[in-house]
């Protein structure tokens, strides 16, 4: 298996001959990685119709943060990806020849990963109090929601406005941390 580079458009695509078309015919198929700013990379392939000798409509994958093309030992073409869910982003990216847009995306992923290391999430069951009986429960039938209101653990009503402000403040802190980390990565490059 080897990573192949330079196939970034229809004109520079990796062309494979002898690609099967149905049971009897053989044709060509071409592959490339398309990079779009603010969206990422996607894997594209296109097959030549052997009956008309015209290229079929290109088939495009969904976008990924960074994508690269791989030629397997048997000659088949596939793709590899690096996304926010990938492990060892920096070491994987260091083994690739990346375009400027791809390197910028890797920098963003590294900054995001660094910031998210210090973020914690708390999951808690929501509690609801019945307006008439005062019964507190975590499970309310959807058709009866109008008879309940959300309460804190101590039984006081939830202040939705304050909760929204706190959430926005946390998001702003994460965004500031992300921008700081991204600046550090760009300065070190």
Order of alpha helices (4+ residues) and beta strands (2+ residues): beta-beta-beta-beta-beta-beta-beta-beta-alpha-alpha-beta-beta-beta-alpha
